[in-house]
């Protein structure tokens, strides 16, 4: 575990690290802040998901994000993060807000590197409540931290809006957040009209992803309360999966036999396989149970375009909505 460092030692550590790596780049502290226009210099205070008030001397410009939804939100507000957990993975699973090549990787999302974060000298770290709470105290020894809720199956669209607005306040980007949400709402309203005009209002859908371990295929269903289910419901569709889901993410797990409860011939089955590991097209290709399912027999299985993050912010959610509208309304 990394002990608390003073600001002076942190700066020295960053310089030593740069020297040891043989880099010829200027120290991070000398780089211009990302995010375009210079924000207000006035202090800002936000209350995060912990109920903790976090005060910044001025709106954050040097931001490290430890989850992909928050990475998307920060970038979509016009502030390019200086550090992100699992940059490569973000590029595969979330294409809604591209990252600059300058963005540094700070380790994986499950266990980011505190030393890598410290070396970047951020003025804010954004992370989700689901991650290790011990990490928060380590980070807060040298940088302010705001913790988003990340997910709430009792109202995920409202939760997403709250997370975005909290981050926007910390960045002095509330106008940008308002524009993002207004455009998102308009897209949902337009999409709902298109689906209704196509005679598909109220249609049942299922959303899933899956993975294979040995010969076993597990399927994760996005039930009621998941973010993508809430988006689809706003479009006038009906989630056909009624199995048990968790209270935070609205997710449930089954196997191919568990899908036999989905008997409605009108169901469309959507799935995500952005990393190229497609268990539905490949792993289940010869499975008799899979082939007998009504939505498979009728060719109503749709793979989402790669890079739609199903746990993201307004831009990812809009990508998902657009994919559903295309499937139902052409």
Secondary structure, DSSP 8 states (H G I E B T S, - for coil): ------HHHHHHHHHHHHHHTT--S--GGGS--SSSS----S-EEEE-TTS-EEEESS---SEEESSHHHHHHHHHTT---SEESSHHHHHHH--SS---TT-EE-B-SSSB-HHHHHHTT-SEEEEETTS-HHHHHHHHTTS-EEEE----TT-HHHHHHHHHHHHHHHHT-HHHHHHHHHHHHHHHHHHHHHHHHTT-TT-EEEEEEEEEETTEEEEEEE-TTSHHHHHHHHTT-EE---S---TTT-EEEE-GGGGGG---TT-EEEE--TTS--IIIIITTT-HHHHHSHHHHTT-EEE--TT--TT--HHHHHHHHHHHHHHHH-
